[in-house]
Amino acid sequence: MLTGDNEMTAKAVSEKVGIKHYKAEVLPEHKAAFVKQLQQQGKVVAMVGDGINDSTALAQADVSIAMGKGSDIAMDVAKMTIISSDLTKNPRSNSFIKINSSHH
């Protein structure tokens, strides 16, 4: 998980959803660069974001998912939008997070 949020928030969120690896206080351009780096390694990258700070990385990703209560630009550049911004309401999304967080 890459987030612009502070370390304490990032740690709390990652623990709640079962993500083992995260980076906090990541700038928008570094999110996009990280996505590009993974792609250059031959990986297919999915990006989930909700704000204008995620839009460049969403546009770069192979699969991009915007949260429905996020910014208009995030929803415009994403290939998919999840109507609810609460991932805990959809049990499949937790499985998605757990499956994909173990593949890095």
C-alpha positions as CSV (number, residue, x, y, z in Angstrom):
1,M,0.0,0.0,0.0
2,L,1.3,3.4,-0.9
3,T,-0.3,6.3,0.8
4,G,0.2,10.0,1.3
5,D,-1.2,9.6,4.9
6,N,1.1,9.7,7.9
7,E,2.9,6.6,9.3
8,M,0.4,6.1,12.1
9,T,-2.7,6.2,9.8
10,A,-1.0,3.9,7.2
11,K,0.0,1.4,9.9
12,A,-3.6,1.3,11.3
13,V,-5.2,0.9,7.9
14,S,-2.8,-1.8,6.8
15,E,-3.2,-3.8,10.0
16,K,-7.0,-3.5,9.8
17,V,-7.2,-4.9,6.2
18,G,-4.3,-7.3,6.5
19,I,-1.7,-5.6,4.3
20,K,1.8,-6.5,5.3
21,H,3.8,-4.0,3.2
22,Y,3.1,-0.3,3.1
23,K,4.8,3.1,2.6
24,A,3.5,6.3,4.2
25,E,3.8,9.9,3.2
26,V,4.3,9.0,-0.5
27,L,4.1,11.9,-2.9
28,P,1.8,11.6,-5.9
29,E,4.7,11.4,-8.4
30,H,6.4,8.7,-6.4
31,K,3.2,6.6,-6.5
32,A,3.2,6.8,-10.3
33,A,6.9,6.1,-10.5
34,F,6.4,3.0,-8.3
35,V,3.7,1.7,-10.6
36,K,5.9,2.3,-13.6
37,Q,8.8,0.5,-11.9
38,L,6.7,-2.6,-11.3
39,Q,5.5,-2.5,-14.9
40,Q,9.1,-2.4,-16.1
41,Q,9.7,-5.6,-14.1
42,G,7.0,-7.2,-16.2
43,K,4.3,-7.0,-13.6
44,V,0.7,-6.2,-14.2
45,V,-0.2,-3.4,-11.7
46,A,-3.6,-2.6,-10.2
47,M,-4.0,0.7,-8.4
48,V,-6.9,1.8,-6.2
49,G,-7.2,5.4,-5.3
50,D,-9.7,8.1,-4.3
51,G,-8.1,11.5,-4.8
52,I,-6.4,13.9,-7.2
53,N,-3.1,12.8,-5.7
54,D,-3.8,9.3,-7.1
55,S,-4.7,10.3,-10.6
56,T,-1.3,10.0,-12.2
57,A,-0.7,6.5,-10.7
58,L,-4.3,5.5,-11.7
59,A,-3.6,6.6,-15.2
60,Q,-0.3,4.6,-15.3
61,A,-1.7,1.4,-13.9
62,D,-2.8,-1.5,-16.0
63,V,-6.0,-1.9,-13.9
64,S,-7.2,1.3,-12.1
65,I,-10.0,1.5,-9.6
66,A,-11.4,4.7,-8.2
67,M,-13.4,4.9,-5.0
68,G,-16.9,6.2,-5.6
69,K,-16.7,9.0,-3.0
70,G,-13.3,10.1,-4.3
71,S,-12.4,13.0,-6.5
72,D,-13.9,13.5,-10.0
73,I,-10.4,13.3,-11.6
74,A,-9.7,9.9,-10.0
75,M,-13.0,8.6,-11.3
76,D,-12.3,10.0,-14.7
77,V,-8.9,8.4,-15.2
78,A,-9.7,5.1,-13.6
79,K,-10.9,2.2,-15.7
80,M,-13.4,1.2,-12.9
81,T,-15.2,2.9,-10.0
82,I,-16.4,1.2,-6.9
83,I,-19.6,2.9,-5.9
84,S,-19.0,2.5,-2.1
85,S,-15.8,3.8,-0.6
86,D,-16.1,1.3,2.2
87,L,-14.2,-1.8,1.2
88,T,-15.4,-3.6,4.3
89,K,-19.0,-3.7,2.9
90,N,-17.9,-6.0,0.1
91,P,-16.3,-9.2,1.3
92,R,-14.8,-9.8,-2.2
93,S,-12.7,-6.6,-2.0
94,N,-11.0,-7.8,1.2
95,S,-10.1,-11.0,-0.6
96,F,-8.8,-8.9,-3.5
97,I,-6.6,-6.9,-1.1
98,K,-5.3,-10.0,0.6
99,I,-4.6,-11.9,-2.6
100,N,-2.8,-8.9,-4.3
101,S,-0.9,-7.8,-1.2
102,S,0.9,-11.2,-1.1
103,H,2.1,-10.9,-4.7
104,H,5.0,-8.4,-4.4
